[in-house]
Amino acid sequence: MAELIKDGIAVQDQWKILHLSAGATPEDVKLPVGPVLVPVSVWKARRAELIRREYEHGWLLGVWLAADESPAAISGDLDDFSVVAVAVDGSDSEYLRLSCRIARNRRCRRR
C-alpha cells in the first residue's frame, strides 16, 4: 500500500481510486468499502448515495477530475469532498495550475 505524508508523518494511503472499466456506467459501478475518490460522472449520478455512505459509515469521499474536465463541474459541491484530485499527464502542467487556481478562487468566494 502506498504512503502519504500527513502533518509531516508518513501514513498508509487508505484511499481507493474508482475508475470506470469498459462497459461500466456511473450508475452501476460497484463502490469499494472505505475512503474513495470517484470520477465526476459517478458523483453526478450517485451524489445522494455517496453522501449517505459517508455519513453512515464515516468513509471519506473525494472526487477526481479528468484532464478534460473543468473544476466548474464541481464548484458548487466542494464542501461535500474531503479531497479533490486532478488527473493530468506530464504535458498538462499549465492545465493543472489553472485548475487549482480556479478551484481555490471558487472556494474562497464561497466563504
C-alpha distances in whole Angstrom, upper triangle without the diagonal:
4,7,10,13,15,19,18,16,12,10,7,7,8,10,11,13,16,18,21,22,25,28,26,27,26,28,27,23,21,19,16,16,14,14,15,16,19,21,25,26,24,25,29,29,27,28,29,27,24,26,27,23,22,25,26,22,21,18,18,19,18,20,20,23,23,25,29,28,30,29,32,31,29,31,32,29,27,28,26,22,20,19,20,19,21,20,22,22,24,27,27,27,30,29,26,28,31,28,27,30,32,29,30,33,33,31,34,37,36,36
4,7,10,13,16,16,13,10,9,6,5,8,9,11,12,16,18,21,22,26,28,26,28,26,29,28,24,22,20,17,17,15,14,15,15,18,20,24,26,24,25,28,29,28,28,29,27,24,26,27,24,22,26,26,23,21,18,17,18,17,19,18,21,22,23,26,26,28,26,30,29,27,29,31,28,25,26,25,21,19,17,18,16,18,17,19,20,21,24,24,23,27,26,23,25,27,25,24,27,29,26,27,31,31,29,31,34,33,33
4,7,9,13,12,10,6,5,5,5,9,10,13,14,18,20,24,25,29,31,29,30,28,31,30,26,25,22,19,19,16,15,16,16,20,22,25,27,26,25,29,30,29,28,30,28,25,26,28,25,22,25,26,23,21,18,17,18,17,19,19,22,23,24,28,27,28,26,30,29,27,28,30,27,25,25,24,20,18,16,18,16,19,19,20,21,22,25,25,23,27,26,23,24,27,25,23,26,28,25,25,29,30,27,29,33,32,32
4,6,10,9,8,6,5,6,6,9,10,13,14,18,20,24,26,30,32,30,30,28,30,30,27,25,22,20,19,16,14,15,15,19,21,23,26,25,24,28,29,28,27,29,27,24,24,26,24,21,24,25,22,20,17,15,17,15,17,17,20,22,23,26,25,26,24,27,27,25,26,28,25,22,22,22,18,15,13,15,14,17,17,19,20,21,24,23,21,24,24,20,21,24,22,20,23,25,22,22,26,26,24,26,29,29,28
4,7,6,5,5,6,9,9,12,13,17,18,21,24,28,29,33,35,33,33,31,33,33,30,29,25,23,22,19,17,18,18,21,23,25,29,27,26,30,32,30,29,31,30,26,26,28,26,23,25,27,24,21,19,17,19,17,20,19,22,24,24,28,27,27,25,28,28,26,26,28,26,22,23,23,19,16,14,16,16,18,19,21,22,22,25,24,22,25,24,21,21,24,23,20,23,25,22,21,25,26,24,25,28,28,27
4,5,5,6,7,10,10,12,13,17,18,22,25,28,31,34,36,33,33,31,33,33,30,29,25,23,22,18,16,17,18,21,23,25,28,27,26,29,31,29,27,29,28,24,24,26,24,21,23,25,22,19,18,15,17,16,19,20,22,25,26,29,27,27,24,27,28,25,25,27,24,21,20,21,17,14,13,16,16,19,21,23,24,25,28,26,24,26,26,22,22,25,23,20,22,24,21,20,24,25,22,23,27,26,25
4,6,8,10,13,14,16,17,21,22,26,28,32,34,38,40,37,37,34,36,36,33,32,28,26,25,21,19,21,21,24,27,28,31,30,28,31,34,32,30,31,31,27,26,28,27,23,25,27,24,21,20,18,20,19,22,22,25,27,28,31,30,29,26,29,30,27,26,28,26,22,21,22,19,16,15,18,19,21,24,25,27,27,30,28,25,27,27,24,23,26,24,21,23,25,22,21,24,25,22,23,26,26,24
4,7,9,13,14,17,18,22,23,27,29,33,35,39,41,38,38,36,38,38,35,34,30,28,27,23,21,23,23,26,28,30,33,32,31,34,36,34,33,34,33,30,29,31,29,26,28,30,27,24,23,21,22,21,24,24,26,28,29,32,31,31,28,31,32,29,29,31,28,25,25,25,22,19,18,20,20,23,24,25,27,26,29,28,25,27,28,24,24,27,26,22,24,27,24,23,26,28,25,25,29,29,27
4,6,10,12,15,17,20,22,26,28,32,34,37,40,37,37,35,37,37,34,32,29,26,25,21,19,21,22,26,28,30,33,32,30,34,36,34,32,34,33,29,29,30,28,25,27,28,26,22,21,20,22,21,24,24,27,29,30,33,32,32,29,33,33,30,30,32,29,26,26,26,22,19,18,21,21,23,25,26,27,27,30,29,27,29,30,26,26,29,27,24,27,29,26,25,29,30,27,28,31,31,29
4,7,9,12,14,18,19,23,26,29,31,35,37,34,35,33,35,35,31,30,27,24,22,19,18,19,20,24,26,28,31,30,29,33,34,32,31,33,31,28,28,30,27,24,27,28,25,22,20,19,21,20,23,23,25,27,28,32,31,31,29,32,32,29,30,32,29,26,26,26,22,19,18,20,19,22,23,24,25,25,29,28,26,29,29,25,26,29,27,24,27,29,27,26,30,30,28,29,33,32,31
4,6,9,12,15,17,21,24,27,29,33,35,32,33,30,32,32,28,26,23,20,19,16,14,17,18,21,24,27,29,27,27,30,32,29,29,30,28,25,25,27,24,21,23,24,21,19,17,16,18,18,21,21,24,26,28,31,30,30,28,31,31,28,29,30,27,25,24,23,20,17,16,19,18,21,22,24,26,26,29,28,27,30,29,25,26,29,27,24,27,29,26,26,29,30,27,29,32,31,30
4,6,9,12,15,18,21,24,26,29,32,29,30,28,30,29,25,23,20,17,16,13,12,14,16,19,22,25,27,25,25,29,30,27,27,28,26,23,24,25,22,20,22,23,20,18,15,15,17,17,19,20,23,25,26,30,29,30,28,31,30,27,29,30,27,25,24,23,20,17,16,18,18,21,21,23,25,26,29,28,27,30,29,25,27,30,27,25,28,30,27,27,31,31,28,30,33,32,32
4,6,8,11,14,17,21,22,26,28,26,26,24,26,26,22,20,17,15,14,11,10,11,12,16,18,21,24,22,21,25,26,24,24,25,23,20,21,23,20,18,21,21,18,16,13,12,14,13,16,16,19,21,23,26,25,26,24,27,26,24,26,27,24,22,22,20,17,14,13,15,14,17,17,20,22,23,26,25,24,27,26,22,24,27,24,22,26,27,24,24,28,28,25,28,31,30,29
4,7,10,13,16,19,21,25,27,24,24,22,24,23,20,18,14,11,10,7,6,8,11,14,17,20,22,20,19,23,24,22,21,23,20,17,18,20,16,15,18,18,15,13,10,10,12,12,15,16,19,21,24,26,25,26,24,27,26,23,25,26,23,21,21,19,16,13,13,15,15,18,18,22,23,25,28,27,26,29,27,24,26,28,25,23,27,27,24,25,29,28,26,28,31,29,29
4,7,10,13,16,18,22,24,21,21,19,21,20,17,15,12,10,10,7,5,5,7,10,14,16,18,16,16,20,21,19,18,20,18,15,16,18,15,13,17,18,15,13,10,8,9,9,11,12,16,17,20,23,21,23,21,24,22,20,22,23,20,18,18,16,13,11,10,12,12,15,15,18,21,23,26,24,24,26,24,21,23,25,22,21,24,24,21,22,26,25,23,26,28,27,27
4,6,10,13,15,19,20,17,18,16,18,17,14,12,10,7,9,8,6,5,6,9,12,15,16,14,15,18,19,17,17,19,17,14,16,18,15,14,18,18,15,15,11,10,10,10,11,11,15,16,19,22,20,22,21,24,22,20,22,24,20,19,20,17,14,13,12,13,12,15,14,18,20,22,25,23,24,26,24,22,24,26,22,22,25,25,22,24,27,26,25,28,30,28,29
4,6,10,12,16,18,15,16,14,16,16,13,12,10,9,11,11,9,6,5,6,9,12,14,12,13,16,17,16,16,19,17,14,17,19,16,15,19,20,18,17,13,12,10,9,9,8,12,12,15,18,17,19,18,21,19,17,20,22,19,18,19,17,14,14,12,12,10,12,11,15,17,20,22,20,21,24,21,19,22,23,20,20,23,23,20,23,26,25,23,27,29,27,29
4,7,9,13,14,11,12,10,13,12,9,9,8,8,11,12,10,7,6,5,7,11,11,9,11,14,14,13,15,17,15,13,16,18,15,15,19,20,18,18,14,13,11,10,9,9,12,12,16,17,16,19,18,21,18,17,20,22,19,19,20,17,15,15,14,13,12,13,12,16,18,21,23,22,23,25,22,20,24,24,21,21,25,24,21,24,27,25,25,28,30,28,30
4,6,10,12,9,10,10,13,12,9,10,10,11,14,15,14,11,9,7,7,11,10,9,12,15,14,15,16,19,17,15,19,21,18,19,23,23,22,22,18,17,15,13,11,10,11,11,14,15,15,18,18,21,18,18,21,23,20,20,22,20,17,18,16,15,13,13,12,15,16,20,21,20,22,24,21,20,23,24,21,22,25,24,22,25,28,26,26,30,31,30,31
4,7,8,6,7,7,10,10,7,10,11,12,16,18,17,13,12,9,8,11,9,9,12,14,13,14,16,19,17,16,20,21,19,20,24,24,23,24,20,19,17,15,13,12,13,12,15,16,16,19,20,21,18,19,22,24,21,22,24,21,20,21,19,18,16,16,14,17,18,22,23,22,24,26,23,22,26,26,22,24,27,26,24,27,30,28,28,32,32,31,33
4,6,5,8,10,13,11,9,11,13,14,18,20,19,16,15,13,12,15,13,12,16,17,16,17,20,22,20,19,23,24,22,23,27,27,26,26,23,22,20,19,17,16,16,15,17,18,18,22,23,25,22,22,26,27,25,26,28,25,23,24,23,21,19,19,16,19,19,23,24,24,26,28,25,25,28,28,25,27,30,29,28,31,33,31,31,35,36,35,37
4,6,9,11,14,12,11,13,16,18,21,23,23,20,18,16,14,17,14,14,18,19,17,19,22,24,23,22,26,27,25,27,30,30,29,30,26,26,23,22,20,18,18,16,19,19,19,23,25,26,23,24,28,29,27,28,30,28,26,28,26,24,22,21,18,20,21,24,25,25,28,29,26,26,30,30,27,29,32,31,30,33,35,33,34,37,38,37,39
4,7,10,12,10,10,13,16,18,22,24,24,21,20,17,15,17,14,14,18,18,16,18,21,23,21,21,25,26,25,26,30,30,29,30,27,27,24,23,21,20,20,18,21,20,21,24,26,27,23,24,28,29,27,29,31,28,27,29,27,25,24,23,21,23,24,28,28,27,30,32,29,29,32,32,29,31,34,32,31,34,36,34,35,38,39,37,40
4,7,8,7,6,9,12,15,18,21,21,17,17,14,13,14,12,11,15,15,13,14,17,20,18,18,21,22,21,23,26,26,25,26,23,23,20,20,18,17,18,17,20,20,19,23,24,25,21,22,26,26,24,26,28,24,23,25,24,22,21,21,20,22,23,27,28,27,30,31,28,27,31,30,27,29,32,30,29,32,34,32,32,36,36,35,37
4,5,6,6,10,12,15,19,21,20,17,16,12,11,12,9,8,12,12,9,11,14,17,15,16,19,20,19,21,24,24,24,25,22,22,19,19,16,16,17,16,19,19,18,21,22,22,19,19,23,23,21,23,25,22,22,24,23,21,21,21,19,22,24,28,28,27,29,30,27,26,30,29,26,28,30,28,27,30,32,29,30,33,34,32,34
4,6,6,9,10,13,17,18,18,14,13,10,9,9,6,5,8,8,6,8,11,13,12,12,15,17,16,18,21,21,21,22,19,19,16,15,13,14,14,15,18,18,16,18,19,20,16,16,20,20,18,20,21,18,18,20,20,18,18,18,18,21,23,27,28,26,28,29,25,25,28,27,23,25,28,26,24,27,29,26,26,30,30,28,31
4,6,9,10,14,17,19,19,16,16,12,12,12,9,7,10,9,6,7,10,12,11,12,15,16,15,18,20,20,20,22,19,20,17,17,16,17,18,18,22,21,19,21,22,22,18,18,22,21,19,21,22,19,19,22,22,21,21,22,22,25,27,31,32,29,31,32,29,28,31,30,27,28,31,28,26,29,31,28,28,32,32,30,32
4,6,9,12,15,18,19,16,16,13,13,14,12,9,12,13,10,10,13,14,12,13,17,17,16,18,21,20,20,22,20,20,18,18,17,18,20,20,23,23,22,24,24,25,21,21,25,24,22,24,25,21,21,23,23,22,22,23,23,26,28,31,33,31,33,34,31,30,33,32,29,30,33,31,29,32,34,31,31,35,35,33,35
4,6,9,13,15,16,13,13,10,11,13,11,8,12,13,11,10,13,15,13,12,16,17,15,17,20,20,19,21,18,18,16,16,15,16,17,18,21,21,20,23,23,24,21,20,24,24,21,23,24,20,19,21,21,20,20,21,20,23,25,28,30,28,30,32,28,27,31,30,27,28,31,29,27,30,32,30,29,33,34,32,34
4,6,10,12,14,12,13,11,13,15,14,10,13,15,13,11,14,15,12,12,15,15,13,15,18,18,16,18,15,16,15,16,16,17,19,20,23,24,23,25,25,26,23,22,25,25,22,23,24,20,19,20,20,20,20,22,21,24,26,30,32,30,32,33,30,29,32,32,28,29,32,31,28,31,33,31,30,34,35,33,34
4,7,9,10,8,10,9,12,14,13,10,11,14,13,10,12,13,10,9,13,13,10,12,15,15,13,15,12,13,11,13,13,15,18,19,22,23,22,24,23,24,21,20,23,23,20,20,21,17,16,17,17,18,18,20,20,23,25,29,31,29,30,32,29,27,30,30,26,27,30,29,26,28,31,29,27,31,32,30,31
4,6,8,7,10,10,13,16,16,13,14,17,16,14,15,16,13,11,14,14,11,12,15,15,12,14,10,12,11,13,14,15,19,20,23,25,23,25,24,26,23,22,25,25,21,21,22,18,17,17,17,18,18,20,20,23,25,28,31,29,30,32,29,27,30,31,27,27,31,30,27,29,32,30,28,32,33,31,32
4,7,8,11,12,16,19,19,15,16,19,18,15,16,17,13,11,14,13,10,11,13,12,9,11,8,10,11,13,15,17,21,23,26,28,26,28,26,28,25,23,26,26,22,22,21,18,17,16,17,19,19,22,22,26,28,31,33,31,32,34,32,29,32,32,29,28,32,31,28,29,32,31,28,32,34,31,32
4,6,10,12,16,18,19,16,16,19,19,16,16,17,14,11,13,13,9,9,12,12,8,8,5,7,9,11,14,16,20,22,25,27,25,26,25,27,24,22,24,24,20,20,19,16,14,13,14,16,17,20,21,25,27,29,32,30,30,32,30,27,29,30,27,26,29,29,25,27,30,28,26,29,31,29,29
4,7,10,14,16,18,15,14,18,18,16,15,16,14,11,12,13,10,8,12,13,10,9,5,5,6,8,11,13,17,19,22,24,22,23,21,23,21,19,21,21,18,16,16,13,11,10,10,13,14,17,18,22,24,27,29,27,27,29,27,24,26,27,23,22,25,25,22,23,26,25,22,25,28,25,26
4,6,10,12,14,11,11,15,15,13,13,15,13,10,12,13,11,10,14,15,12,11,8,7,5,6,8,10,14,16,19,21,19,20,19,21,19,16,19,20,16,15,16,13,10,10,10,11,11,14,15,19,21,24,26,24,25,27,24,21,24,25,21,20,24,23,20,22,25,23,22,25,27,25,26
4,7,9,12,10,10,13,14,13,13,15,14,11,13,15,13,12,16,17,16,14,11,9,6,4,5,6,10,12,15,17,15,17,15,18,16,14,16,17,14,13,15,12,9,9,8,8,8,11,11,15,18,21,23,21,21,23,20,18,20,21,17,17,21,20,17,19,22,21,19,23,25,23,24
4,6,8,6,7,10,11,10,10,14,12,9,12,15,13,13,16,18,17,16,13,11,8,6,5,6,9,11,14,16,13,15,14,16,14,12,16,16,13,14,15,12,10,12,11,10,10,11,12,15,18,22,23,21,22,23,20,18,21,21,18,18,21,20,17,20,23,21,20,24,25,23,25
4,5,5,6,9,10,11,11,15,14,12,15,17,16,16,19,21,20,20,16,15,11,9,6,5,6,8,11,12,10,12,12,14,11,11,14,16,14,14,16,14,12,14,12,10,9,10,10,13,16,20,21,18,20,21,18,17,20,19,16,17,20,18,16,19,22,20,20,23,24,23,25
4,5,5,6,9,10,10,14,14,12,14,17,17,17,20,22,21,21,18,16,12,10,6,6,6,8,12,11,8,10,10,11,8,8,11,13,11,12,15,13,12,14,13,10,11,11,12,15,18,21,22,19,20,21,17,16,19,18,15,16,19,17,15,18,20,17,18,21,22,20,23
4,5,5,6,9,10,13,14,12,15,17,17,18,21,22,22,22,19,18,14,13,10,10,9,10,13,13,10,12,13,14,10,11,14,15,13,15,18,15,15,18,16,14,14,14,14,17,20,23,24,21,23,24,20,20,22,21,18,20,22,20,18,22,23,21,21,25,25,23,26
4,5,5,6,8,11,10,9,12,14,14,15,18,19,19,19,16,15,12,11,9,10,11,12,16,16,13,15,15,16,12,12,16,16,13,15,17,14,13,16,15,14,14,15,15,19,22,25,26,23,25,26,23,22,24,24,20,21,24,22,20,23,25,22,22,26,26,24,26
4,6,5,5,9,9,7,10,12,13,13,15,17,18,17,15,13,10,9,7,9,11,13,16,16,13,14,13,14,10,9,13,12,10,12,13,10,10,13,13,12,13,15,16,19,22,26,27,24,25,25,22,21,23,22,18,19,22,20,17,20,22,19,19,22,23,20,23
4,6,6,9,10,10,12,14,15,16,18,20,20,20,18,17,13,13,10,12,12,14,17,16,13,14,13,13,9,9,12,12,10,13,15,12,13,16,16,15,16,17,18,21,24,27,28,25,26,26,23,22,24,23,19,21,23,20,18,21,22,19,19,23,23,21,23
4,6,9,9,10,12,14,14,16,18,19,20,21,19,18,15,15,13,14,15,16,20,19,16,17,17,17,13,13,16,15,14,16,18,15,16,19,19,17,18,19,20,23,26,30,30,27,29,29,26,25,28,26,23,24,26,24,21,25,26,23,23,27,26,24,27
4,6,5,6,9,10,11,12,14,15,16,17,15,15,12,13,12,15,16,18,21,21,18,19,18,18,15,14,17,16,13,16,16,13,14,17,17,17,18,20,21,24,27,31,31,29,30,31,27,26,29,27,24,25,27,25,22,25,26,23,23,26,26,24,26
4,6,5,6,9,10,11,12,14,16,16,14,14,11,12,11,14,15,18,21,21,18,18,17,16,13,11,14,13,10,12,13,9,11,14,15,15,17,19,21,24,27,31,31,28,29,30,26,25,27,26,22,23,25,22,19,22,23,20,20,23,23,20,22
4,6,5,6,9,10,11,12,14,15,14,14,12,14,14,17,19,22,25,25,21,22,20,20,17,15,17,15,12,15,14,11,13,16,18,18,20,22,24,28,31,34,35,32,33,33,30,28,30,29,26,26,28,25,22,25,26,23,22,25,25,22,23
4,6,5,6,9,10,10,12,13,12,13,11,14,14,17,19,22,25,25,22,23,22,22,19,17,19,18,14,17,16,12,14,16,18,18,20,23,24,27,31,34,35,32,33,34,31,29,31,31,27,27,29,27,24,26,28,25,24,27,28,25,26
4,5,5,6,9,10,11,11,9,10,7,10,11,14,17,19,23,23,20,21,19,20,17,14,17,16,12,14,13,10,10,12,14,15,17,19,21,24,28,31,32,29,30,31,28,26,28,28,24,24,26,24,21,23,25,23,21,25,25,22,24
4,5,5,6,9,10,10,10,9,8,11,12,16,18,21,25,25,22,22,19,20,17,14,16,15,11,12,11,7,9,12,14,15,18,21,23,26,30,33,34,31,31,32,29,27,28,28,24,24,26,24,21,22,24,21,20,23,23,20,21
4,5,5,6,8,9,10,11,11,14,15,19,22,24,28,28,25,25,23,23,21,18,20,18,15,16,14,11,13,14,17,19,21,24,26,29,33,36,37,34,35,36,32,30,32,32,28,27,30,28,24,26,28,25,23,26,27,24,24
4,5,5,6,7,7,9,9,12,14,18,21,23,27,28,25,26,24,24,22,19,21,20,16,17,16,12,13,14,16,18,20,23,24,28,31,34,36,33,34,35,32,30,32,32,28,27,30,28,25,27,29,26,24,27,28,25,26
4,6,6,5,5,6,7,10,13,17,20,23,26,27,24,24,22,23,21,18,19,18,15,15,13,10,10,10,13,15,18,21,23,27,30,33,34,32,32,33,30,28,29,29,26,25,27,26,22,24,26,24,21,24,26,23,23
4,6,5,8,9,10,14,16,20,23,26,29,30,27,27,24,25,23,20,21,19,16,16,14,11,12,13,16,18,21,24,26,30,33,36,38,35,35,36,33,30,32,32,28,27,29,28,24,25,27,25,22,25,26,23,23
4,6,8,11,12,16,19,22,25,28,32,33,30,30,27,28,26,23,24,23,19,20,17,14,15,16,19,21,24,27,29,32,35,38,40,37,37,39,36,33,35,35,31,30,33,31,28,29,31,29,26,29,30,27,27
4,5,9,11,15,18,21,24,27,31,32,29,30,27,28,26,23,25,24,20,20,18,15,15,15,17,20,22,26,27,31,33,36,38,36,36,37,35,32,34,34,31,29,32,31,28,29,31,29,26,29,31,28,28
4,6,9,13,16,19,23,26,29,31,28,28,25,27,25,21,23,22,18,18,15,13,13,11,15,18,20,24,25,29,32,34,36,34,34,35,33,30,31,32,28,27,29,29,25,26,28,26,24,26,28,25,25
4,6,10,13,16,20,23,26,28,25,26,23,25,23,20,22,21,17,17,15,12,11,10,12,15,17,20,22,26,28,31,33,31,31,32,30,27,29,29,26,25,27,27,23,24,27,25,23,26,28,25,25
4,7,10,13,17,20,23,25,22,22,20,22,20,17,18,18,15,13,12,10,8,6,9,12,14,17,19,23,26,28,30,28,27,29,26,23,25,26,22,21,24,23,20,21,24,22,19,22,24,22,22
4,7,10,14,17,20,21,19,19,17,18,16,13,15,15,12,11,11,8,5,6,7,9,11,15,17,20,23,26,28,25,25,26,24,21,23,23,20,19,22,21,17,19,21,20,17,21,22,20,21
4,7,10,13,16,18,15,16,13,16,14,11,13,14,11,9,10,8,5,6,5,6,8,11,13,17,20,22,24,21,21,23,20,17,19,20,16,15,18,18,14,16,19,17,16,19,21,19,20
4,7,10,13,14,12,13,11,13,11,9,12,13,10,9,11,9,7,9,7,5,6,9,11,14,18,21,22,19,19,21,17,15,18,18,14,14,17,16,13,15,18,16,15,19,20,19,20
4,7,10,11,9,11,10,13,11,10,13,15,13,12,14,13,10,11,8,6,4,5,7,10,14,17,18,15,16,18,14,12,15,15,12,12,16,15,13,15,18,17,16,20,21,20,22
4,6,8,6,7,7,10,9,9,12,14,13,12,16,15,13,14,11,8,6,5,6,9,12,16,16,13,14,15,12,10,13,13,10,11,14,13,11,15,17,16,16,19,21,20,22
4,5,5,8,10,13,11,12,15,18,17,16,20,18,16,18,15,11,9,6,5,7,10,14,14,11,13,14,11,11,14,14,11,13,16,15,14,18,20,19,19,23,24,24,26
4,6,8,10,13,13,14,16,19,19,18,22,21,19,20,17,13,10,7,6,5,8,11,10,8,10,11,8,8,12,12,10,12,15,14,14,17,19,19,20,23,24,24,27
4,7,10,12,11,14,16,19,19,19,22,22,20,22,19,15,13,10,9,9,11,14,13,10,13,13,9,11,14,12,11,14,16,14,15,18,19,19,20,23,24,24,27
4,7,8,7,10,12,15,15,15,19,18,17,19,16,13,11,9,9,10,13,16,16,12,15,14,10,11,14,12,9,12,14,12,12,16,17,16,17,20,21,21,24
4,5,6,8,9,12,13,13,17,17,16,18,16,12,12,10,11,12,15,18,17,13,15,13,10,10,12,10,7,10,12,9,9,13,14,12,14,17,17,18,21
4,5,6,6,10,10,10,14,14,13,15,13,9,10,9,12,13,17,19,18,15,15,14,11,10,12,10,6,8,10,7,6,10,11,9,11,14,14,14,17
4,5,5,8,10,10,14,15,14,17,16,12,14,13,15,17,20,22,21,18,18,17,14,14,15,12,9,11,11,8,8,11,11,9,11,14,13,13,17
4,6,8,9,10,14,13,13,16,15,12,13,12,15,16,20,23,22,19,20,19,15,15,17,14,11,13,14,11,10,14,14,12,13,17,16,15,19
4,6,5,6,10,10,10,13,12,9,12,12,15,17,21,23,23,20,20,20,16,16,17,15,12,13,14,11,9,12,13,10,11,14,14,13,16
4,5,6,9,10,11,14,13,11,13,14,17,19,23,25,24,21,21,20,17,16,16,14,11,12,12,9,7,10,10,7,8,11,11,9,13
4,6,8,9,11,14,14,13,16,17,20,22,26,28,28,24,24,23,20,19,20,18,15,15,16,13,10,13,12,9,9,12,11,9,12
4,6,6,7,11,11,11,14,15,18,21,25,28,28,24,24,24,21,19,20,19,15,15,17,14,11,13,14,11,10,13,13,11,13
4,5,6,8,9,8,12,14,17,20,23,26,26,23,22,22,19,17,18,17,14,13,14,12,9,10,12,9,7,11,12,10,11
4,6,8,10,10,14,17,20,23,27,29,30,26,25,25,23,21,21,20,17,16,17,15,12,12,14,11,9,12,13,10,11
4,7,9,10,14,16,19,23,26,29,30,26,26,26,24,21,22,22,18,17,19,17,14,15,17,14,12,15,16,13,14
4,5,7,10,13,16,20,23,25,27,24,23,24,21,19,20,20,16,15,17,16,13,14,16,14,12,15,17,15,15
4,7,10,14,17,20,23,25,27,24,23,24,22,19,20,21,17,15,18,18,14,14,17,16,13,16,18,16,16
4,7,10,13,16,19,21,23,20,19,21,18,15,17,17,14,12,15,15,12,13,16,15,13,16,18,17,17
4,7,10,13,17,19,20,17,17,18,15,12,14,14,11,10,13,13,9,11,14,13,12,15,17,16,18
4,7,10,13,15,17,14,14,15,13,10,12,14,10,10,13,13,11,13,16,16,15,18,20,20,21
4,6,10,12,13,10,11,12,10,7,10,11,8,9,12,12,11,13,16,16,16,19,21,21,22
4,7,10,12,9,11,13,10,8,12,13,11,12,15,15,14,17,20,19,20,23,24,24,26
4,7,8,6,8,10,8,7,11,12,11,12,15,16,16,18,20,21,21,24,26,26,28
4,6,6,8,11,10,9,13,14,14,15,18,19,19,21,23,24,25,27,29,30,31
4,6,7,10,10,10,13,15,15,16,18,20,20,22,24,25,26,28,30,31,33
4,6,8,9,10,12,13,14,16,18,19,20,22,24,25,26,28,30,31,33
4,6,5,6,9,10,10,12,14,15,16,18,20,21,22,24,26,27,29
4,5,5,6,9,10,11,12,14,15,17,18,20,21,23,24,26,28
4,5,5,6,9,10,11,12,14,15,17,18,20,21,23,25,26
4,6,5,6,9,10,10,12,14,15,16,18,20,21,23,25
4,5,5,6,9,10,11,12,14,15,16,18,20,21,23
4,6,5,6,9,10,11,12,14,15,16,18,20,22
4,5,5,6,9,10,11,12,14,15,16,18,20
4,5,5,6,9,10,11,12,14,16,17,19
4,5,5,6,9,10,10,12,14,16,17
4,5,5,6,9,10,10,12,14,16
4,5,5,6,8,10,11,12,15
4,6,5,6,9,10,11,13
4,6,5,6,9,10,11
4,5,5,6,9,10
4,5,5,6,9
4,5,5,7
4,5,6
4,6
4
